[in-house]
Amino acid sequence: MLKSKAILGLAMVGGVLAGTLQLSGTPVLAKNETPILHTESINGKLSYIGNYQTGMSNKDGGIAEIVKYNKDNQKMYLVNGAAQSVDIVSIANMTSNNKTEFKIDTRLDIAAMGQAHGFTSGDITSIDINTSEKIIAIAVQGVTYQDNGSIVILNYDGKYIKHFEAGVQPDMVTFSHDFKYLLSANEGEPREGYSAAGVMDPKGSITIIDIKKGVNKATAQTIGFDKFDSQEARATLVENGVLLKPDAAPSVDLEPEYISVSDNSRYAYVSLQEANSVATIDLKTQEIISVKGLGFKDHNVEENALDALKDGQVNLTTQNLYGTYMPDGIDSQKIGGKRYLFTANEGDGREWGEYEDTGSYTFPGTSFKIDTILNTERDGLEADKTYIYGSRSFSIWDADTMEQVYDSGSDFERITGELYPEAFNSSNNKTELDSRSGKKGPEPEDIKVMKVNGKTFAFIGLERTGGIMMYDVTNVQKVKFHDYVNLRDFSGTDVSSSGDLAPEGLCLVEAKNSPTGKPLMLVANEVSGNVRVFEINGR
């Protein structure tokens, strides 16, 4: 049943939040002002100083996906999945007071590299940099959805060195902080469905490459979730809140999405998005030591109000719905002597072949619908509750127990609804008011955390609405909104004229490694096909 309420002191007038929104004590939008384009951040903590355009854009995404910065040569390395390439771009000449347009140095043809060096090449999904060994690692998927992928090692100039076999569909690659391990999250999705003859659900897995003795003597192994396949172990997972497809073995149903390594390089945390869970790996023993569910977000309470109705209005209300966090990007950080995990709670349904696990809930007394999870397609859901994908927020968790210590509640929709009442909850390739309200709202995609001037900040990219949220998380018990920047032009007529669309991957650069001497944030936008560079003011 609908339960409309005012949100945090802002009155509802004609379905739009009226009055002036107060963020960090600063009025950011006066009454009756409804700009559809902002060229600066809301509170002046994030300044746009650079941009690289790949020369491509695509309404379906897949262009500029993951970007990483190399402090040794002051270049950024960008994964372009659609072109099966990696762009190498110098940003050494940028300065704080100018807006620099960067030009490409080199575009690596990974498919051709694979033909020359004996690995097959499908989608290019991820990249990371090891400044100790002076190498680059990229994740390369196989040609078909059933094939093992590869982790390919290059030098700084993009020259091939070596490759290692990974599991099926490597989706993310990262080095440990001490550069002794290289890991990939191998998703293993059933991309042709479940039931047709010859169709399979590949096993999800994590590949761990031990490079303590250097790349030439490195050893690789791929570990999976087979030890959880027994009836007893599977039941324990469900009791711990892990969402599993009925009758499916965990070894094939769990799909690793993203990895973050602890500050001491002892543990790796792996998001299992569709299972609403996180696995923890002991890198010393190279064993999965736990898989824990993240629970659900209660949208019946006021702090978790959301706009769930595609009614052409900005209308945040409480609802009898439960959000499944289902994080995509994750990051970990030690704060006050304790380790925390940070999650961008995107949500993700399964639509493979003729199979899908998405249902539809019609709000009582209305014709408005929202996408929901089919309870019959997940063990671990209560039959009398309605669950939706994602939670439209970011969360902080105790890394040892996976107990939640903070969630941003309704902040993302509240803030973007006030700033963009004419384009609120638009998708990432078309401006249409409220078009994503009945789905996953703004869709937080990636999250990165970094210390700046003695404080710790979290940065969260919103894939659909666009833009980056910045929060002060120095005290996890008193988290504060700090800034928001969105260089999307909602008045654009197509994806090539609409500014930044669909932030996919974030990369943070410490001041000591930055060309400008100040901390930076690089944002890869996969629909508009560009990388935007921001300078960070953490004061």
PLY file of the C-alpha trace (Angstrom):
ply
format ascii 1.0
element vertex 539
property float x
property float y
property float z
element edge 538
property int vertex1
property int vertex2
end_header
0.00 0.00 0.00
1.26 3.50 -0.85
2.30 5.61 2.11
3.25 9.12 0.91
5.37 11.24 3.20
7.44 14.40 3.06
11.12 13.58 2.76
13.53 15.14 5.24
11.59 18.36 5.60
11.05 18.97 1.88
7.37 19.36 1.03
5.79 17.62 -1.94
4.31 20.17 -4.36
2.84 18.78 -7.56
4.94 15.66 -7.10
8.20 17.65 -7.00
10.34 18.31 -3.94
9.87 22.00 -3.18
12.08 24.37 -1.24
15.86 24.49 -1.02
17.87 21.33 -0.50
20.54 21.70 2.19
23.65 19.62 1.56
26.68 20.02 3.83
24.97 23.19 5.10
25.04 24.77 1.61
21.93 25.76 -0.35
22.45 24.17 -3.75
19.27 24.92 -5.66
16.95 27.82 -4.98
13.20 27.52 -5.26
11.82 27.47 -8.82
15.28 26.96 -10.36
15.25 23.84 -12.54
18.47 23.73 -14.57
18.89 20.68 -16.77
22.67 21.07 -17.08
25.31 21.70 -14.40
28.90 22.38 -15.40
30.40 22.29 -11.91
29.98 20.17 -8.81
27.33 21.14 -6.28
29.62 22.07 -3.40
32.81 22.85 -5.32
34.84 19.90 -4.05
35.20 18.26 -7.50
36.60 20.31 -10.39
36.59 19.13 -13.99
40.07 19.64 -15.48
40.46 17.06 -18.25
38.68 14.90 -20.79
39.54 12.13 -23.23
37.08 11.15 -25.97
37.57 7.77 -27.63
35.82 8.94 -30.78
33.02 6.45 -30.18
29.71 6.41 -28.35
26.97 3.80 -28.13
23.54 3.93 -26.52
24.06 0.35 -25.36
27.38 1.14 -23.67
30.55 -0.92 -23.75
32.87 1.87 -24.95
34.88 3.51 -22.15
34.49 0.98 -19.33
37.43 0.61 -16.94
40.28 3.10 -16.55
43.48 2.90 -14.50
46.27 5.42 -13.93
49.99 4.64 -14.00
51.97 6.92 -11.70
55.28 5.90 -13.32
54.53 7.40 -16.73
51.48 9.55 -15.90
49.36 7.72 -18.45
45.89 6.26 -18.19
44.92 2.88 -19.62
41.33 2.49 -20.78
39.43 -0.69 -21.59
37.20 -0.36 -24.65
35.17 -3.57 -24.64
33.23 -2.81 -27.81
36.41 -2.31 -29.85
38.33 -5.11 -28.07
41.07 -2.61 -27.41
43.01 -0.76 -24.73
43.72 2.96 -25.16
46.91 4.40 -23.68
46.64 8.16 -23.08
49.12 10.55 -21.44
47.66 13.04 -18.96
51.04 14.42 -17.90
50.43 17.87 -19.36
47.28 18.66 -17.41
47.15 21.55 -14.94
44.75 22.57 -12.20
43.45 25.73 -13.81
42.78 24.48 -17.35
40.42 22.04 -19.01
42.71 19.79 -21.04
41.56 17.65 -23.95
43.76 14.56 -24.12
44.83 12.75 -27.28
45.47 9.04 -27.62
49.04 7.71 -27.65
48.34 4.11 -28.62
45.33 1.87 -29.21
46.12 -1.79 -28.56
44.33 -4.37 -30.71
43.87 -7.19 -28.22
42.23 -9.56 -30.72
45.25 -9.31 -33.02
47.54 -9.75 -30.01
45.69 -12.93 -29.11
46.12 -14.34 -32.61
49.83 -13.62 -32.45
50.42 -15.04 -28.98
48.01 -17.95 -28.62
45.02 -16.72 -26.62
41.48 -16.30 -27.90
39.86 -12.92 -27.46
36.25 -12.03 -26.80
35.26 -9.07 -24.65
37.97 -7.07 -22.86
36.57 -6.38 -19.40
39.14 -5.05 -16.94
42.66 -3.74 -16.38
45.07 -3.07 -13.53
48.65 -1.84 -13.10
51.56 -3.20 -11.05
54.24 -0.54 -10.55
56.47 -2.97 -8.68
56.86 -5.36 -11.63
56.24 -2.57 -14.20
53.42 -4.50 -15.85
49.79 -4.18 -16.94
47.20 -6.96 -16.55
44.04 -7.18 -18.63
41.09 -9.57 -18.36
40.09 -11.12 -21.68
37.01 -13.30 -22.04
36.85 -16.30 -24.35
35.09 -16.33 -27.71
32.03 -18.20 -26.41
30.31 -17.98 -23.06
31.60 -21.47 -22.14
35.29 -20.80 -22.79
37.92 -20.06 -20.20
39.33 -16.58 -20.50
42.83 -15.21 -20.11
44.74 -12.77 -17.95
47.21 -11.09 -20.28
50.37 -9.39 -19.03
51.80 -6.41 -20.93
54.57 -3.91 -20.35
53.84 -0.21 -19.93
53.99 0.32 -23.70
51.42 -2.41 -24.31
53.84 -5.07 -25.52
52.86 -8.67 -24.82
54.79 -10.49 -22.08
52.76 -13.52 -21.04
49.23 -14.78 -20.46
47.58 -17.08 -17.93
44.41 -19.12 -18.30
41.58 -17.88 -16.09
38.13 -19.28 -15.39
35.06 -18.69 -17.53
34.24 -15.03 -18.27
36.87 -13.10 -16.27
35.04 -9.87 -15.47
37.42 -7.99 -13.18
41.16 -8.14 -12.51
43.14 -6.59 -9.66
46.56 -6.77 -8.02
46.90 -7.05 -4.27
48.33 -3.95 -2.56
51.68 -5.67 -1.98
51.72 -6.74 -5.68
52.27 -10.38 -4.71
48.96 -11.61 -6.16
46.91 -10.98 -9.25
43.26 -11.98 -9.06
40.33 -12.18 -11.45
36.63 -12.60 -10.76
35.33 -15.12 -13.29
31.59 -14.63 -13.59
30.48 -17.83 -15.32
27.05 -16.61 -16.45
24.60 -18.96 -18.24
24.30 -16.61 -21.22
22.20 -18.99 -23.32
19.77 -19.88 -20.54
19.32 -23.05 -18.52
17.04 -25.53 -20.26
17.92 -25.94 -23.94
19.88 -28.99 -25.10
23.61 -28.42 -24.90
23.24 -25.29 -22.77
25.32 -25.05 -19.62
25.75 -22.81 -16.61
29.53 -22.37 -16.29
31.08 -22.40 -12.86
31.85 -19.08 -11.25
35.40 -18.89 -9.93
38.36 -16.77 -8.86
41.76 -17.06 -10.50
44.72 -16.32 -8.22
48.14 -15.76 -9.80
51.07 -15.84 -7.39
53.69 -13.39 -8.67
55.90 -13.18 -5.58
58.83 -14.52 -7.64
58.08 -12.38 -10.65
55.95 -12.85 -13.73
58.21 -15.42 -15.38
57.97 -17.74 -12.37
54.35 -16.98 -11.56
51.88 -19.77 -10.87
48.13 -19.65 -11.34
45.23 -21.58 -9.92
41.48 -21.14 -10.25
39.32 -21.83 -7.22
35.58 -22.34 -7.20
32.70 -22.93 -4.82
32.50 -26.73 -5.09
32.93 -27.24 -1.36
29.53 -25.60 -0.84
27.71 -28.05 -3.13
26.78 -30.62 -0.48
23.19 -30.49 0.69
24.26 -29.41 4.18
26.67 -26.72 2.98
24.15 -25.34 0.52
21.49 -25.15 3.23
23.94 -23.24 5.44
24.51 -20.70 2.68
20.78 -20.08 2.36
20.48 -19.75 6.15
23.24 -17.11 5.95
21.21 -15.08 3.47
22.83 -16.23 0.24
20.25 -16.19 -2.57
20.49 -19.28 -4.79
18.51 -20.52 -7.74
16.36 -23.45 -6.56
18.03 -26.83 -7.09
21.20 -25.18 -8.45
24.61 -26.10 -7.07
26.44 -23.10 -5.56
29.50 -23.90 -7.69
27.56 -23.05 -10.86
25.08 -20.53 -9.47
27.47 -18.15 -7.70
28.85 -15.53 -10.11
31.85 -13.45 -8.92
31.50 -9.86 -10.05
34.16 -7.69 -8.40
37.14 -8.05 -6.05
38.65 -5.78 -3.42
41.77 -6.74 -1.48
42.31 -5.77 2.16
44.96 -3.18 3.03
47.32 -5.88 4.35
46.84 -8.04 1.23
45.70 -10.97 3.36
42.03 -11.15 2.31
40.11 -10.68 -0.91
36.44 -9.75 -0.82
34.38 -10.87 -3.80
30.93 -9.53 -4.63
28.47 -12.22 -5.74
25.94 -9.81 -7.15
22.98 -12.00 -8.09
23.32 -13.93 -4.82
23.26 -10.68 -2.77
26.41 -11.91 -1.05
30.13 -11.42 -0.49
32.75 -14.17 -0.39
35.97 -13.77 1.58
39.19 -15.44 0.42
42.30 -16.03 2.53
45.09 -15.23 0.07
47.69 -17.01 2.17
45.87 -20.34 1.99
44.04 -19.43 -1.24
40.77 -20.76 0.15
37.26 -19.32 0.31
36.65 -18.98 4.03
33.11 -17.58 4.00
30.15 -16.61 1.83
27.72 -14.29 3.60
24.45 -12.74 2.53
23.89 -9.00 2.91
20.22 -9.03 3.90
17.54 -6.67 2.65
16.69 -2.99 2.75
13.29 -2.16 4.22
11.61 0.50 2.10
8.73 0.71 4.58
10.80 3.08 6.73
11.05 6.78 5.93
14.82 6.99 5.59
14.59 4.37 2.82
11.81 6.07 0.83
12.12 5.74 -2.95
10.40 6.75 -6.15
9.04 3.43 -7.39
6.27 4.76 -9.65
6.77 5.71 -13.27
4.20 8.49 -12.98
6.11 11.43 -14.45
6.80 12.97 -11.05
9.54 13.14 -8.45
7.70 11.37 -5.68
9.72 9.66 -2.95
7.52 7.59 -0.67
7.78 4.63 1.64
6.69 1.35 0.06
6.05 -2.20 1.16
9.13 -3.34 -0.73
12.47 -4.91 0.19
15.64 -4.04 -1.68
18.30 -6.64 -2.39
21.64 -4.84 -2.25
23.27 -6.97 -4.98
26.47 -4.87 -5.18
28.47 -4.45 -8.36
31.62 -2.46 -7.54
33.09 -2.83 -4.05
36.06 -1.37 -2.20
37.66 -1.92 1.19
39.33 0.48 3.57
40.80 0.42 7.06
39.35 3.21 9.18
40.09 3.68 12.86
41.92 0.37 13.02
38.99 -1.62 11.60
38.38 -2.93 8.07
35.21 -1.99 6.22
33.73 -3.00 2.91
32.02 -0.40 0.73
29.41 -1.49 -1.82
27.64 0.17 -4.76
24.22 -1.47 -4.56
23.19 -1.73 -8.20
21.07 -4.89 -8.34
21.03 -7.33 -11.24
18.43 -9.68 -12.72
19.06 -12.71 -14.89
17.79 -12.70 -18.45
19.52 -15.50 -20.33
18.04 -17.11 -23.41
14.35 -17.63 -22.71
14.89 -17.51 -18.96
14.38 -14.52 -16.69
13.87 -14.18 -12.97
12.08 -10.84 -13.13
8.43 -10.42 -12.22
6.22 -7.37 -11.91
4.39 -5.89 -8.96
1.42 -3.56 -9.46
0.92 -1.04 -6.69
-2.54 -1.43 -5.13
-5.13 0.92 -6.54
-2.88 2.04 -9.40
-1.67 0.88 -12.81
1.97 1.50 -11.89
4.37 -1.45 -11.86
7.88 -2.13 -10.64
10.31 -4.90 -11.56
10.59 -7.49 -8.80
12.46 -10.71 -8.19
10.40 -13.85 -8.74
10.42 -15.37 -5.26
10.15 -18.84 -6.78
13.49 -18.27 -8.53
15.50 -17.63 -5.39
15.94 -19.77 -2.30
16.22 -17.40 0.67
13.27 -15.09 -0.06
10.11 -14.99 2.05
7.00 -15.85 0.05
4.87 -12.99 1.45
7.38 -10.19 0.75
8.08 -8.26 -2.46
11.74 -7.86 -3.37
13.26 -5.43 -5.86
16.69 -5.32 -7.50
19.29 -3.15 -5.78
18.83 -0.58 -3.05
19.56 2.75 -4.81
22.33 3.44 -2.30
25.83 2.65 -1.14
26.55 0.77 2.06
29.37 0.24 4.53
29.84 -3.20 6.09
32.03 -4.63 8.84
34.47 -6.65 6.70
34.75 -9.40 9.31
31.05 -10.02 9.92
29.40 -8.42 6.86
27.05 -6.61 9.21
25.88 -3.26 7.87
27.14 -0.16 9.67
25.79 2.47 7.25
23.50 2.88 4.25
22.86 6.10 2.32
19.11 5.51 2.43
17.18 7.63 -0.06
19.98 10.19 -0.57
20.68 9.50 -4.23
17.09 9.96 -5.40
16.44 12.79 -2.96
19.43 14.79 -4.18
19.03 14.10 -7.90
15.27 14.70 -7.68
15.87 18.16 -6.27
18.59 19.02 -8.77
16.96 17.57 -11.89
13.18 17.56 -11.39
12.62 17.62 -15.17
14.96 14.71 -15.90
14.84 12.72 -12.64
15.53 8.96 -12.91
16.25 9.17 -16.62
18.08 6.28 -18.26
21.67 6.64 -19.41
20.88 6.96 -23.12
17.65 8.98 -23.15
16.24 11.84 -21.13
12.82 10.78 -19.95
11.47 11.83 -16.56
10.88 8.89 -14.21
11.74 6.22 -16.80
13.88 4.23 -14.33
11.70 4.61 -11.26
9.93 1.30 -11.89
13.25 -0.45 -12.35
16.45 0.27 -10.38
16.42 4.06 -10.15
19.83 5.76 -10.48
21.76 2.44 -10.30
24.97 2.91 -8.29
27.61 1.08 -10.34
31.10 1.52 -8.92
32.59 2.78 -5.67
36.11 3.81 -4.71
37.47 5.02 -1.37
40.56 7.15 -0.66
42.11 9.26 2.08
42.49 12.95 1.22
44.07 15.49 3.62
43.53 13.23 6.62
39.91 12.43 5.79
38.45 9.39 4.05
36.02 9.81 1.17
33.83 7.44 -0.84
33.00 8.16 -4.48
30.02 6.45 -6.11
29.10 6.48 -9.80
25.41 6.50 -10.77
25.11 4.57 -14.02
21.65 5.69 -15.15
21.10 9.23 -13.86
24.79 9.92 -14.22
27.29 11.72 -12.06
29.44 10.94 -9.04
28.40 11.19 -5.40
31.10 12.04 -2.84
30.74 11.23 0.88
32.93 11.89 3.90
33.24 8.46 5.57
36.01 9.37 8.01
33.65 8.39 10.82
31.51 5.49 9.61
29.01 6.24 12.36
28.57 9.82 11.12
28.82 9.65 7.34
28.23 12.98 5.58
27.31 13.88 2.01
30.15 16.00 0.62
29.52 16.72 -3.07
27.92 15.63 -6.33
29.00 16.30 -9.90
27.13 15.40 -13.08
28.37 16.71 -16.43
25.50 15.15 -18.32
23.48 17.45 -20.60
19.88 16.31 -20.24
18.86 18.58 -23.12
21.04 16.67 -25.61
19.25 15.10 -28.55
21.33 11.89 -28.70
24.19 10.19 -26.89
26.82 12.16 -28.82
25.41 15.51 -27.67
24.52 14.72 -24.06
27.80 15.04 -22.21
28.90 12.31 -19.81
26.68 9.20 -19.92
26.86 6.03 -17.83
29.86 6.17 -15.46
31.14 2.60 -15.37
34.57 2.61 -13.74
36.24 5.02 -11.31
39.94 5.44 -10.60
41.36 7.56 -7.77
44.85 9.08 -7.80
46.64 10.24 -4.65
48.12 13.75 -4.66
51.69 12.46 -4.48
51.17 10.57 -7.76
49.14 13.21 -9.60
50.42 15.38 -12.50
48.83 18.40 -10.81
50.06 17.62 -7.30
46.45 17.27 -6.14
44.28 14.15 -5.84
42.33 13.15 -8.94
39.31 11.08 -9.94
39.12 9.50 -13.40
35.63 8.51 -14.58
35.10 6.16 -17.55
31.68 6.76 -19.15
30.69 3.75 -21.21
27.81 5.21 -23.29
29.36 8.59 -24.15
32.73 6.89 -24.62
34.89 9.36 -22.70
37.03 9.62 -19.59
36.48 12.72 -17.47
39.19 13.84 -15.01
38.30 15.72 -11.82
40.52 17.30 -9.21
39.46 16.55 -5.64
39.29 19.12 -2.87
38.87 17.14 0.33
38.56 20.07 2.71
0 1
1 2
2 3
3 4
4 5
5 6
6 7
7 8
8 9
9 10
10 11
11 12
12 13
13 14
14 15
15 16
16 17
17 18
18 19
19 20
20 21
21 22
22 23
23 24
24 25
25 26
26 27
27 28
28 29
29 30
30 31
31 32
32 33
33 34
34 35
35 36
36 37
37 38
38 39
39 40
40 41
41 42
42 43
43 44
44 45
45 46
46 47
47 48
48 49
49 50
50 51
51 52
52 53
53 54
54 55
55 56
56 57
57 58
58 59
59 60
60 61
61 62
62 63
63 64
64 65
65 66
66 67
67 68
68 69
69 70
70 71
71 72
72 73
73 74
74 75
75 76
76 77
77 78
78 79
79 80
80 81
81 82
82 83
83 84
84 85
85 86
86 87
87 88
88 89
89 90
90 91
91 92
92 93
93 94
94 95
95 96
96 97
97 98
98 99
99 100
100 101
101 102
102 103
103 104
104 105
105 106
106 107
107 108
108 109
109 110
110 111
111 112
112 113
113 114
114 115
115 116
116 117
117 118
118 119
119 120
120 121
121 122
122 123
123 124
124 125
125 126
126 127
127 128
128 129
129 130
130 131
131 132
132 133
133 134
134 135
135 136
136 137
137 138
138 139
139 140
140 141
141 142
142 143
143 144
144 145
145 146
146 147
147 148
148 149
149 150
150 151
151 152
152 153
153 154
154 155
155 156
156 157
157 158
158 159
159 160
160 161
161 162
162 163
163 164
164 165
165 166
166 167
167 168
168 169
169 170
170 171
171 172
172 173
173 174
174 175
175 176
176 177
177 178
178 179
179 180
180 181
181 182
182 183
183 184
184 185
185 186
186 187
187 188
188 189
189 190
190 191
191 192
192 193
193 194
194 195
195 196
196 197
197 198
198 199
199 200
200 201
201 202
202 203
203 204
204 205
205 206
206 207
207 208
208 209
209 210
210 211
211 212
212 213
213 214
214 215
215 216
216 217
217 218
218 219
219 220
220 221
221 222
222 223
223 224
224 225
225 226
226 227
227 228
228 229
229 230
230 231
231 232
232 233
233 234
234 235
235 236
236 237
237 238
238 239
239 240
240 241
241 242
242 243
243 244
244 245
245 246
246 247
247 248
248 249
249 250
250 251
251 252
252 253
253 254
254 255
255 256
256 257
257 258
258 259
259 260
260 261
261 262
262 263
263 264
264 265
265 266
266 267
267 268
268 269
269 270
270 271
271 272
272 273
273 274
274 275
275 276
276 277
277 278
278 279
279 280
280 281
281 282
282 283
283 284
284 285
285 286
286 287
287 288
288 289
289 290
290 291
291 292
292 293
293 294
294 295
295 296
296 297
297 298
298 299
299 300
300 301
301 302
302 303
303 304
304 305
305 306
306 307
307 308
308 309
309 310
310 311
311 312
312 313
313 314
314 315
315 316
316 317
317 318
318 319
319 320
320 321
321 322
322 323
323 324
324 325
325 326
326 327
327 328
328 329
329 330
330 331
331 332
332 333
333 334
334 335
335 336
336 337
337 338
338 339
339 340
340 341
341 342
342 343
343 344
344 345
345 346
346 347
347 348
348 349
349 350
350 351
351 352
352 353
353 354
354 355
355 356
356 357
357 358
358 359
359 360
360 361
361 362
362 363
363 364
364 365
365 366
366 367
367 368
368 369
369 370
370 371
371 372
372 373
373 374
374 375
375 376
376 377
377 378
378 379
379 380
380 381
381 382
382 383
383 384
384 385
385 386
386 387
387 388
388 389
389 390
390 391
391 392
392 393
393 394
394 395
395 396
396 397
397 398
398 399
399 400
400 401
401 402
402 403
403 404
404 405
405 406
406 407
407 408
408 409
409 410
410 411
411 412
412 413
413 414
414 415
415 416
416 417
417 418
418 419
419 420
420 421
421 422
422 423
423 424
424 425
425 426
426 427
427 428
428 429
429 430
430 431
431 432
432 433
433 434
434 435
435 436
436 437
437 438
438 439
439 440
440 441
441 442
442 443
443 444
444 445
445 446
446 447
447 448
448 449
449 450
450 451
451 452
452 453
453 454
454 455
455 456
456 457
457 458
458 459
459 460
460 461
461 462
462 463
463 464
464 465
465 466
466 467
467 468
468 469
469 470
470 471
471 472
472 473
473 474
474 475
475 476
476 477
477 478
478 479
479 480
480 481
481 482
482 483
483 484
484 485
485 486
486 487
487 488
488 489
489 490
490 491
491 492
492 493
493 494
494 495
495 496
496 497
497 498
498 499
499 500
500 501
501 502
502 503
503 504
504 505
505 506
506 507
507 508
508 509
509 510
510 511
511 512
512 513
513 514
514 515
515 516
516 517
517 518
518 519
519 520
520 521
521 522
522 523
523 524
524 525
525 526
526 527
527 528
528 529
529 530
530 531
531 532
532 533
533 534
534 535
535 536
536 537
537 538
